[in-house]
Amino acid sequence: MSRILKINNSYVRYNTDNEIIQDYYMYILNIIKDFLEQNPDLNLNINIDRLNTNYTEFKFNNTNKIINIIIDYEHSLVISGGRGLSNDCKKGVIEIENTKDFYLVRINLDHTNYDIVINYSMPNIINITNSGLYPELSDKLVHVSPSLYKRVDNKEEKSIDILTSFINIHEPRRKKLLDHLSKTNYNHKNLTNCFDYNLLQHEYLKTKIMINIRQTDHHHTIEELRILPALQNKILVVCERGPLYEHLSYYRHIIFVEYHEILDKIKDILDNYQEYYDKYVNSFDPDNYINFYNYNYKNLSTKILSASNNLSNNIKNI
């Protein structure tokens, strides 16, 4: 469902039907809202799409400059043989570990009608921009980290040993892990269809460990949309190692492992929970939310102002 938000002399068209990225989408909307409130002299129409929607022809019925934004939450770092690869998917410059080959640069959106492309993943952005293959897209890219939760006062009992949030549980590598977990004595829970901000947090606050692994053998972008919100809710995050992981500003607070190491690592964590918690979670400053917000606000507001200036002689109104 499409809605309009009026802020001073500006208007924002946004969508309330975003399912798996709704929290991230609303986080971005709030940054834009704050930006427009702090810049009352701007007269802008801002249209926010996500992948697989298209409202670029939406009529605002005023003479404000229109800035079209799209949120891309797909994997860019992929290897040959996976699904969703276009015929023109080319190799970039990021080397696949322990090989002499390179990751493909997967682009799964038509950015032609958009002025700004938001991506949650710095590794995705590095893969695209460093390749030199898509200079026009690279100029539009902006990183907005998925820092969705503020300081947490956790009084919940940690009754869930292990949490996963696999939507498609039949992907072979995820099914294999779930089957292994089902044979243990751990209290494990998989969230298949829970996307509500508060309901998710309710589960997070009861959880000791979250496991995140790749969906397939071919899609290698680290899914920060899962792991950063979990960390912000004081969960120990065990994540399958992925390319460029060291470019996550919080990577030292994530336990990176290879797929075959996960079960052994889980046992060691639960046997030494407090030690791991102190090292990875307690050392993560909850006030980092403010730092993330300031970083995201600066990135996105700079991009909006730049797009507005570029449109100064090209008012797209109706």
Secondary structure by P-SEA (a helix, b strand, c coil): cbbbbbcccbbbbbbcccccaaaaaaaaaaaaaaaaaaccccbbbbbbbcccccccccccccccbbbbbbbbccccccccccccccccccccccccccccbbbbbccccccccccbbbbccaaaaaaaaaacccaaaaaabbbbcccccccccccccccccbbbbccccccaaaaaaaaaaaacccccccccccccaaaaaaaaaaccbbbbbbcccccccccccccaaaaaaccbbbbcccccccccccccccccccccaaaaaaaaaaaaaaaaaaaccccccccaaaaaaaaaaaaaaaaaaaaaaaaccccccc
